[in-house]
Amino acid sequence: MRYLILAMAMATTFISGELRAANPKSPKTDVGPGRIAWFDITTTNLPQSKEFYGKLFDWKFTALQGTDQAAEIVAAETPIGTLRRADGKISPFSGVVYVQVGDLPASCSKAKELGGTIPPGFPFNLPDGKGSIAVVIDPVGHAVGLYSRTSLPPKPAATK
């Protein structure tokens, strides 16, 4: 249950717009269905991790407005993920990989048919029409994010 809360919190915090890059970018590049679109790395020491990954992969880091607890990861001038300070100890579920899909509702349905679960609150639209996301928990308990460049259609109005 804890990993559900962590996955939801990480996805919600980054994607809800609570954290925004100091220099807003256009929507994410279309990497194609089945490919990694975004990822989060969680750390207990943000400066040390920035130095390690910066030197290992030649990544740069962009400050996020409103926090010193996270930074956007930039590779070859393209934002690719987020490095964020852990809230407590690192766990096996302290990072989420977002895989691009063509049809988010269909992918969520297929995940359920295959024995996966979708935590409450997912899927949802990203701000500013930048698409939509969901988190899927696979049959053995691993969280994986799904990302679509297409926003979900509006929900029908409730009838009385």
C-alpha positions in Angstrom: 0.0 0.0 0.0 2.9 2.4 0.8 4.2 2.1 -2.8 0.8 3.2 -4.1 0.9 6.3 -2.0 4.5 7.1 -3.0 3.8 6.5 -6.7 0.7 8.7 -6.6 2.4 11.4 -4.6 5.4 11.6 -7.0 3.2 11.6 -10.1 0.8 14.1 -8.6 3.5 16.4 -7.3 5.4 16.7 -10.5 2.7 16.5 -13.1 0.0 18.5 -11.3 2.0 21.6 -11.8 3.0 22.1 -8.2 6.6 22.0 -9.4 7.4 23.8 -12.6 10.7 24.4 -14.4 12.0 28.0 -14.0 12.0 28.1 -17.9 8.8 26.5 -19.0 9.2 24.2 -22.0 6.9 23.1 -24.7 5.0 19.8 -24.4 7.2 16.8 -24.1 8.7 15.3 -27.3 6.7 12.5 -28.9 8.9 9.6 -28.2 6.4 7.0 -29.6 4.3 4.4 -27.9 6.2 1.9 -25.7 9.1 4.1 -25.2 10.2 5.9 -22.0 8.7 9.4 -21.9 9.7 10.6 -18.4 11.1 9.3 -15.1 11.7 10.3 -11.6 14.8 9.5 -9.5 14.5 9.8 -5.7 17.5 10.6 -3.6 18.4 11.3 0.1 21.1 13.8 -1.0 20.1 16.1 -3.9 23.5 17.8 -4.3 25.5 14.5 -4.3 23.1 12.9 -6.8 23.2 15.9 -9.1 27.0 15.7 -9.1 27.0 11.9 -9.6 24.5 11.9 -12.5 25.8 15.0 -14.0 29.3 13.5 -14.3 28.1 10.0 -15.2 25.6 11.0 -18.0 26.5 14.7 -18.7 23.1 15.7 -17.4 22.3 19.3 -16.5 19.7 20.3 -13.9 17.1 23.1 -14.1 15.7 24.6 -10.9 12.0 24.1 -10.3 10.0 27.1 -9.1 8.9 27.0 -5.5 11.2 24.2 -4.2 14.8 23.4 -3.5 13.7 19.7 -3.0 13.8 18.7 -6.7 15.4 19.6 -10.1 14.4 18.8 -13.7 16.9 16.6 -15.4 18.0 17.9 -18.8 20.0 15.8 -21.4 21.1 17.3 -24.7 18.9 20.4 -24.0 15.8 18.2 -23.5 14.0 17.7 -20.2 13.8 14.0 -19.5 12.9 13.5 -15.8 13.1 14.8 -12.3 15.6 14.3 -9.5 13.8 14.8 -6.2 14.7 14.6 -2.5 13.2 11.5 -0.8 10.7 12.0 2.0 12.4 9.5 4.3 14.4 6.4 3.3 14.7 5.2 -0.3 12.4 2.3 -1.0 12.1 0.0 -4.1 9.2 2.2 -5.1 10.9 5.6 -4.8 11.0 6.2 -8.6 8.5 6.0 -11.4 9.2 5.4 -15.1 6.5 6.8 -17.5 6.0 4.9 -20.7 4.3 6.7 -23.6 1.1 5.1 -24.9 -1.2 6.0 -27.8 -4.5 5.5 -26.0 -4.4 5.9 -22.2 -7.9 4.6 -21.5 -7.4 1.6 -23.7 -3.9 0.9 -22.0 -5.5 1.2 -18.6 -8.2 -1.3 -19.6 -5.6 -3.7 -21.0 -3.5 -3.4 -17.9 -6.6 -4.4 -15.8 -7.4 -7.3 -18.1 -3.8 -8.5 -17.6 -4.1 -8.5 -13.8 -2.8 -4.9 -13.1 -4.6 -2.3 -11.0 -5.0 1.4 -11.4 -4.7 3.3 -8.1 -7.5 5.7 -7.1 -7.1 9.1 -8.7 -5.7 7.9 -12.0 -5.8 8.5 -14.8 -5.9 12.3 -14.9 -5.1 15.1 -17.3 -1.9 17.1 -17.1 -2.1 20.9 -16.8 -2.2 23.1 -19.9 -3.4 20.3 -22.3 0.0 18.5 -22.1 -1.6 15.1 -22.1 -2.6 12.6 -19.4 -1.1 10.0 -17.1 -1.9 7.0 -15.1 0.0 4.7 -12.7 -0.4 0.9 -13.1 0.5 -1.6 -10.5 1.5 -4.8 -12.2 0.4 -8.2 -10.9 3.5 -8.5 -8.7 3.2 -5.0 -7.2 5.6 -2.9 -9.3 4.4 0.7 -10.2 4.8 1.9 -13.8 3.6 5.2 -15.2 1.7 5.6 -18.4 1.8 8.9 -20.4 -0.3 10.0 -23.3 0.2 13.2 -25.3 -3.6 13.3 -25.6 -5.8 14.6 -22.8 -8.7 12.5 -21.6 -12.1 13.6 -22.8 -14.2 15.6 -20.3 -16.3 13.5 -18.0 -20.1 13.6 -18.7 -22.1 15.8 -16.4 -23.7 13.9 -13.6 -27.5 13.4 -14.0 -29.9 13.8 -11.2 
